[in-house]
Amino acid sequence: MQDSLEYILRNVREALANVDPSAVEQTIQAFMDAKKIFIYGVGRSGLIGQAFAVRLVQMGFDVHFVGDMTTPFVDECDLVVIVSNTGETMSAVQTANIVRRVGARVIAVTSSPNSKLGHASNIILEVGQSKDEQKKKLAPLGTIFEDAALIMFDSMVPLIMERTEQNEASLRRRHAIWV
């Protein structure tokens, strides 16, 4: 486990070195300007998006996960964040293209900024992906991308909290407690 742990931590740090600070600032401003925020991703990328959606809800944003039965229509005042490692996942690209036709903004979280998703997006948060052979053994498939994307999103939370004048107590008030 130690070899994999060290490999993952090192590569996540390298993957996050690609994130453009101005794209992060544009993203945070887009959150502030949006009427509703939609998150989309497939598989583990979708799970990472859903985890971030929970934080956004806790900060008081109107957030929906694309594909849920109760998801409302996207309109031109809205923002859609799409998480896709390759940027070529068909449903992610189709979602981006539909959203752009409606007039809403699209943020791509991807390791492939020149992908179809990247070209269909207004803002790209590039999260790098390890390409060496060790990856197959120590961090298979999208592990580095997914872990890095989650850490990037969590690292944006304090910036959003500051901008929205939130603190841990205000987030806790919106924390889901079912019992």
Secondary structure as the mmCIF struct_conf table of DSSP 4:
data_model
#
loop_
_struct_conf.conf_type_id
_struct_conf.id
_struct_conf.beg_label_comp_id
_struct_conf.beg_label_asym_id
_struct_conf.beg_label_seq_id
_struct_conf.end_label_comp_id
_struct_conf.end_label_asym_id
_struct_conf.end_label_seq_id
HELX_RH_AL_P HELX_RH_AL_P1 GLN A 2 LEU A 16
TURN_TY1_P TURN_TY1_P1 ALA A 17 ASN A 18
HELX_RH_AL_P HELX_RH_AL_P2 PRO A 21 ASP A 33
BEND BEND1 LYS A 35 LYS A 36
STRN STRN1 ILE A 37 GLY A 41
HELX_RH_AL_P HELX_RH_AL_P3 GLY A 43 GLN A 58
TURN_TY1_P TURN_TY1_P2 MET A 59 GLY A 60
STRN STRN2 VAL A 63 PHE A 65
TURN_TY1_P TURN_TY1_P3 VAL A 66 GLY A 67
BEND BEND2 ASP A 68 ASP A 68
TURN_TY1_P TURN_TY1_P4 MET A 69 THR A 70
TURN_TY1_P TURN_TY1_P5 GLU A 76 CYS A 77
STRN STRN3 LEU A 79 VAL A 83
BEND BEND3 ASN A 85 GLY A 87
HELX_RH_AL_P HELX_RH_AL_P4 MET A 90 VAL A 102
TURN_TY1_P TURN_TY1_P6 GLY A 103 GLY A 103
STRN STRN4 ARG A 105 THR A 110
BEND BEND4 SER A 111 SER A 111
TURN_TY1_P TURN_TY1_P7 PRO A 113 ASN A 114
BEND BEND5 SER A 115 SER A 115
HELX_RH_AL_P HELX_RH_AL_P5 LYS A 116 HIS A 119
TURN_TY1_P TURN_TY1_P8 ALA A 120 ALA A 120
BEND BEND6 ASN A 122 ASN A 122
STRN STRN5 ILE A 123 GLU A 126
BEND BEND7 ASP A 132 ASP A 132
TURN_TY1_P TURN_TY1_P9 GLU A 133 GLU A 133
HELX_RH_AL_P HELX_RH_AL_P6 GLN A 134 LEU A 138
BEND BEND8 ALA A 139 ALA A 139
TURN_TY1_P TURN_TY1_P10 LEU A 141 GLY A 142
HELX_RH_AL_P HELX_RH_AL_P7 THR A 143 ARG A 163
TURN_TY1_P TURN_TY1_P11 THR A 164 GLU A 165
HELX_RH_AL_P HELX_RH_AL_P8 GLU A 168 ARG A 173
TURN_TY1_P TURN_TY1_P12 ARG A 174 ARG A 174
BEND BEND9 HIS A 175 HIS A 175
#
